[in-house]
Amino acid sequence: MERNAQEELKAHLMETNEEFRKLAGQHSEYARKLEALEAHPHLTYDEQLEETQLKKMKLRLKDQMEAILIHHRS
């Protein structure tokens, strides 16, 4: 799918699909938390665990959002 069309579909889903909007919001929150952790010069063991968990949760949300996009493309 053309990138512009994909962005338009995402924007449409953000306006019309509550589940997609919720997933996108959570994804953004995890991204902000990761940015804050990555700003530290050194991470503690607990921070490293949190970073790993956030990355996994963020990826899971991205996969769920992609599944919604695929469903709406067809």
N, C-alpha and C positions, 0 to 999 in steps of 0.2 A: 504494500500500500504506500502510496506517495506520502512523504513526511507531512506535507501541509494538510492532506486529508486526515491523517492520523491525529494531528493536533486539533483539527476541527472536531473530530469525533470525541476526543478527550474533553474538549471544552463543552460540547453538547452533553456529555455524560455528567460532567461536573454540575451542570445546571439541572439535569433531569433525573439522574439516578442517585438516590440517597446512599445506596451501598457503595457505589464507586466513589462518591464524595467522601464518605466516612473512611474508606481505605486510603484515599489520597491524603486525607488529613493526618491519619496515623503515620503514613509513610513520610510525610513532611516532618512530623514531630520526631520520628526516629532519626531522620537526616540531621535535624538540628542538634539532637543529643550527640550524634556521632561527631559532628563538627566541633562541638565543645570538647569532647574527649580528645580528638585529634589535635586540638590546639595545645594540649599539654606536651611539654618536651619529653616527659617520661611518664608512662602509665604504671600504676600499681598493678598487682596481680588481679585484684578485684575489678579495677578499671579495664584491664585486658579482657576479662571474662564478660563484662558488660558490653564492651565493644563488639566482641564476637557474637553475643546474643542479639544485639541491636542489628548487626549486619544480617543475621539469619532472619530475624523478624521482618526487616525491611525488604529482603528478597522475597519472602513469602507473600508479603502484601503486593509487591510488584507482580508476582505470578498471578495472584488473584485478580488484580486490575487488568492484566493482559488477557485473562480468560474472559472477562466481561467485554473487553474490546473485541476479541475474536467473535464472541457471540453476537455482538451488535453489527459487525461487519457483514455477517452472512444474511 
